[in-house]
Amino acid sequence: MSKKNKRRALQGEGVEAPCFIEAAVSARPMTEAEAAEFLGVSPLTLRKWRCLRTHELPFFKSRNLIRYRLRDLQNFIDRRMAV
C-alpha cells in the first residue's frame, strides 16, 4: 500500500485500511478527553471517578498523562449495563 493510500485509509477516505492499521489505531491508548467522549461524560467526571475511586475504571499513566485502553472502557460499559 502506498503512503498516499495509507494516509487516506487512516483518514477514512474510501480506501480500506489493512487489519494491522486498524489494530494499531484501536490499540492506541485514549486520552482523558477521548475516553470521556467515548463514555458520554465530561473529563471532570472521569477525574472525580479516578480520585474518589467510585467506579472501577482501569487507567494508567504514561509520562504523567492519564491514558485509558479501549477494551477497558468497553468492559466498563458492559459491566454497567449488565442486569
C-alpha positions, -999 to +999 in steps of 0.1 A: +000+000+000+014+034-009+020+062+016-008+081+000-033+052+003-022+046+039-029+082+047-063+080+030-071+048+049-063+064+082-084+095+073-113+073+062-113+085+026-127+054+010-096+032+009-099+002+032-072+000+058-054-033+063-063-050+095-028-042+110-035-005+107-070-009+123-054-029+151-028-003+157-053+025+158-077+007+182-048-004+204-036+032+209-043+044+244-070+070+247-065+104+263-088+115+291-108+137+268-112+108+242-123+084+270-148+109+284-163+114+250-165+077+244-183+072+277-205+102+273-193+120+304-171+150+310-133+148+316-141+163+351-163+133+358-135+109+349-112+128+372-137+125+401-142+088+395-105+083+395-097+104+426-126+092+446-124+056+434-161+054+430-160+034+397-137+005+387-123+020+356-087+010+349-063+037+337-025+041+335-001+069+335+022+075+305+047+103+311+025+117+338-006+117+315-036+096+322-045+071+295-073+046+290-075+014+269-104+010+246-111-026+258-112-014+294-137+013+285-158-013+266-157-037+296-167-009+319-198-002+298-206-039+296-204-043+333-226-012+339-253-024+315-254-060+329-286-066+349 
